[in-house]
């Protein structure tokens, strides 16, 4: 089932919904289609519309302020685009920069995506102790950035350029 991104009337990302829910919101005129899947259409007896990929609410919805994106292993892999922070190859696991046994924890700033080989080679040491260099620094995405990164987890150009730019704006160079 396809997921559709919902934007507030102010174009800030709110969440994702099922394709069915997105179509209902558009049909009820509560939302407009901002971007559709190319060449795909939803057809019914009296209606035909593009399959929505991104929809925007017509009216602004107040949402409670969420200061931080919650940490998860999947989130780290998505944030780092499934690339090993040590060698750049495909990452399948998460490595703690400062090992948990040495006081490091499950935080955005202490975890990076890693391939199994580099994770094993680094073992229970810091990168400096293991003689390994981080290619990218870990960062903490904002809740909106985490949502956009998760939507673009395949690494394709699924999101429009105006959304994809904000998804990586928090990443340091």
C-alpha positions as CSV (number, residue, x, y, z in Angstrom):
1,X,0.0,0.0,0.0
2,X,1.3,3.4,-0.9
3,X,1.9,6.1,1.7
4,X,1.0,9.7,1.0
5,X,2.6,12.7,2.7
6,X,0.2,15.2,4.2
7,X,1.3,18.8,4.4
8,X,-0.3,21.5,6.5
9,X,-1.8,24.5,4.7
10,X,1.5,26.2,5.5
11,X,3.4,23.4,3.6
12,X,5.0,21.9,6.7
13,X,5.0,18.1,6.8
14,X,2.5,16.6,9.2
15,X,2.4,12.9,8.7
16,X,1.7,10.1,6.2
17,X,-1.6,8.4,5.5
18,X,-2.7,5.5,3.4
19,X,-3.5,6.1,-0.3
20,X,-7.2,5.4,0.6
21,X,-7.3,8.1,3.3
22,X,-5.5,10.6,1.0
23,X,-8.1,10.0,-1.8
24,X,-10.9,10.5,0.7
25,X,-9.4,13.8,1.9
26,X,-9.1,15.0,-1.7
27,X,-12.6,13.9,-2.6
28,X,-14.0,15.7,0.4
29,X,-12.2,18.8,-0.7
30,X,-10.3,18.9,2.6
31,X,-7.0,18.6,0.7
32,X,-5.4,19.2,-2.7
33,X,-2.9,17.1,-4.6
34,X,0.5,18.8,-4.7
35,X,2.3,15.9,-6.4
36,X,1.0,12.8,-8.0
37,X,2.6,9.5,-9.0
38,X,3.4,10.0,-12.8
39,X,1.0,8.0,-15.0
40,X,-1.0,6.5,-12.2
41,X,-4.7,7.3,-11.7
42,X,-7.5,6.3,-9.3
43,X,-10.7,5.6,-11.2
44,X,-14.3,5.1,-9.9
45,X,-17.7,5.3,-11.5
46,X,-17.9,9.0,-11.8
47,X,-14.4,10.2,-10.8
48,X,-10.8,9.9,-12.0
49,X,-7.9,11.6,-10.2
50,X,-4.1,11.2,-10.1
51,X,-2.7,8.9,-7.4
52,X,-1.6,11.4,-4.7
53,X,2.0,11.3,-3.5
54,X,1.9,14.6,-1.6
55,X,-1.3,16.3,-0.5
56,X,-1.8,19.7,1.2
57,X,-4.7,20.5,3.6
58,X,-6.8,23.4,2.6
59,X,-7.1,24.7,6.2
60,X,-4.3,25.1,8.7
61,X,-4.3,22.5,11.5
62,X,-2.6,23.4,14.8
63,X,-0.3,20.6,16.0
64,X,1.4,20.3,19.3
65,X,5.0,21.3,19.2
66,X,7.3,18.4,19.0
67,X,10.9,19.3,19.8
68,X,12.8,16.1,19.0
69,X,12.6,13.2,16.6
70,X,12.5,9.9,18.5
71,X,15.6,7.7,18.0
72,X,15.4,4.3,16.3
73,X,17.8,2.0,14.6
74,X,15.7,2.3,11.4
75,X,15.8,6.0,11.7
76,X,19.6,6.0,11.9
77,X,19.8,3.8,8.8
78,X,17.4,6.1,6.9
79,X,19.2,9.3,8.1
80,X,22.5,7.9,6.9
81,X,20.9,6.6,3.7
82,X,22.0,3.1,4.4
83,X,25.6,4.0,3.8
84,X,28.4,3.0,6.1
85,X,29.8,5.9,8.0
86,X,33.3,4.3,7.9
87,X,33.7,3.0,4.3
88,X,30.6,4.3,2.4
89,X,29.4,0.8,1.4
90,X,25.8,-0.5,2.0
91,X,25.0,-0.4,5.8
92,X,22.9,-3.1,7.4
93,X,23.5,-2.3,11.1
94,X,24.0,0.6,13.5
95,X,27.2,1.3,15.3
96,X,27.7,3.2,18.5
97,X,30.5,5.8,18.1
98,X,31.2,5.6,21.8
99,X,30.4,2.0,22.8
100,X,27.5,1.4,25.2
101,X,30.0,-0.3,27.5
102,X,32.0,2.9,27.8
103,X,29.0,5.2,28.5
104,X,27.7,5.8,25.0
105,X,24.0,5.3,24.4
106,X,21.2,5.1,21.8
107,X,21.2,8.7,20.7
108,X,21.2,10.4,17.3
109,X,24.7,11.9,18.0
110,X,26.3,8.6,19.1
111,X,25.0,6.2,16.4
112,X,25.9,5.8,12.8
113,X,24.9,3.4,10.0
114,X,27.7,0.8,9.5
115,X,28.3,-2.3,7.4
116,X,28.7,-5.5,9.4
117,X,32.4,-5.8,8.6
118,X,33.3,-2.3,9.9
119,X,31.0,-2.7,12.9
120,X,32.9,-6.0,13.8
121,X,36.3,-4.4,13.1
122,X,35.6,-1.4,15.3
123,X,34.2,-3.7,18.0
124,X,34.1,-2.3,21.5
125,X,36.4,0.7,20.8
126,X,36.0,4.3,19.7
127,X,36.8,5.1,16.0
128,X,40.1,6.7,17.1
129,X,41.1,3.6,19.1
130,X,40.2,1.4,16.2
131,X,42.1,3.6,13.7
132,X,38.9,4.3,11.8
133,X,37.7,7.6,10.5
134,X,34.1,8.7,10.3
135,X,33.2,9.8,6.7
136,X,30.1,11.6,8.0
137,X,29.2,13.1,11.4
138,X,26.1,12.0,13.1
139,X,23.4,14.6,13.5
140,X,20.0,14.9,15.1
141,X,17.2,15.4,12.5
142,X,14.3,17.6,13.4
143,X,10.9,15.8,13.5
144,X,10.0,17.2,10.1
145,X,13.3,16.2,8.6
146,X,13.0,12.6,10.1
147,X,9.5,12.3,8.4
148,X,10.8,13.5,5.0
149,X,13.9,11.2,5.2
150,X,11.7,8.3,6.1
151,X,9.4,9.0,3.1
152,X,12.5,9.1,0.8
153,X,14.1,6.0,2.4
154,X,14.6,4.3,-1.0
155,X,16.9,7.0,-2.0
156,X,15.0,7.7,-5.2
157,X,13.6,11.1,-6.3
158,X,10.2,10.3,-5.0
159,X,9.8,13.7,-3.3
160,X,9.6,17.0,-5.2
161,X,12.7,19.0,-5.2
162,X,11.2,21.7,-2.9
163,X,10.6,19.0,-0.2
164,X,13.7,17.0,-0.7
165,X,15.9,20.1,-0.1
166,X,14.4,20.6,3.3
167,X,14.9,16.9,4.1
168,X,18.6,17.2,4.0
169,X,19.1,20.7,5.2
170,X,19.9,19.5,8.7
171,X,22.7,17.3,7.5
172,X,26.2,18.8,8.0
173,X,28.4,19.0,5.0
